Amino acid sequence: MPGIIVQPAVLGPKKERGSISISELYHENTKLQPDLPAEMLAPGAYTDSEVQAMARGYKKYRLARQFPLPAIENLPKDDRTFDDVINSRRSVRDFGNEKMSLNELSKILHQSYGITGEITHPDGNTLHLRASPSGGALYPAEIYLGIRNVEGVAPGLYHYNVPDHALELLIPRDPTEQLHEACCQQEYTKKAAVVVFISGVLQRTKRKYGERGYRYVLLDVGHLGQNIYLSCTSLNLAIMTTCGFFDDLANRLLNIDGICETTLYVAFIGKQE
Ligand SMILES: Cc1cc2nc3c(=O)[nH]c(=O)nc-3n(C[C@H](O)[C@H](O)[C@H](O)COP(=O)(O)O)c2cc1C
């Protein structure tokens, strides 16, 4: 990229007072411009197999206990129409005490970030495609679940193992108190059946797209979050997202460093009251 632009090109009221907005500075410095080097405009600097290697960025906790999720093909089909789901999607804050089922959790994970297709590259290697779109098909997000009230699953902190469609147990005890602290003591943590944390492994995308790739990670996670919302709506579950989480506490809970991999999105899900 060219040298850092210290002042955004567009002067707003704050600039006139001499202060610099970090977000404006970042945005200005990550704009694509016609005079940028060709590889910035058309990221073709990687061979197909290099891009494929990047896209195999699945995180697996190989030493953790694995719990296979119910296979998607055996689950009942949704009976709500897409029109109905879109028109009834709302953030629902009234969580009931009833347990969520493992089938529901399986569906939500599959419909948000599960493997739904594949393409074969000319060299014969296979690239998996997921339920939500991703810049460069690099899939930088990871999903963690603070499970409190799901049928057949002991309370604990889990990670979603995408290729095996399985849960991996990271902390084998009721995570409620830690979730409550990490989510700024919001009462929803004590009512939701599951607290979902989505992290971004930034380098999966930034190694191809540079600093601009950070934008793509946030966009990817937004798409993924909306899929979770729509999946919950189609299952008549309550869901509410929040930006109210203490980043460092959330990262510590997930045992991620907050730099290479960092928490970006939190949602509460459960049965409706
Ligand atoms: C990034 C983001 C952060 C949000 N944070 C909160 C929150 O902390 N607390 C809350 O009650 N709702 C939160 N919401 C939900 C919004 O209030 C809600 O989406 C908005 O009022 C529109 O309502 P609807 O989702 O029911 O259509 C958040 C939504 C988004 C997209």
The ligand as a Gaussian input file, in Angstrom:
#p B3LYP/6-31G(d) Opt

LIG

0 1
 C      -24.305000      -4.588000      16.321000
 C      -25.558000      -4.719000      17.146000
 C      -25.495000      -4.569000      18.509000
 C      -26.639000      -4.700000      19.280000
 N      -26.535000      -4.586000      20.643000
 C      -27.654000      -4.740000      21.405000
 C      -27.568000      -4.698000      22.829000
 O      -26.483000      -4.570000      23.405000
 N      -28.708000      -4.796000      23.537000
 C      -29.926000      -4.979000      22.941000
 O      -30.938000      -5.092000      23.647000
 N      -30.038000      -5.059000      21.597000
 C      -28.944000      -4.953000      20.814000
 N      -29.024000      -5.060000      19.444000
 C      -30.315000      -5.335000      18.833000
 C      -30.897000      -4.049000      18.228000
 O      -31.370000      -3.211000      19.275000
 C      -32.027000      -4.444000      17.289000
 O      -31.496000      -5.169000      16.201000
 C      -32.745000      -3.218000      16.752000
 O      -33.437000      -2.551000      17.805000
 C      -33.746000      -3.579000      15.679000
 O      -34.668000      -4.508000      16.185000
 P      -34.894000      -5.969000      15.573000
 O      -33.573000      -6.681000      15.559000
 O      -35.874000      -6.625000      16.498000
 O      -35.443000      -5.806000      14.203000
 C      -27.893000      -4.954000      18.677000
 C      -27.943000      -5.116000      17.279000
 C      -26.791000      -5.024000      16.523000
 C      -26.857000      -5.260000      15.028000

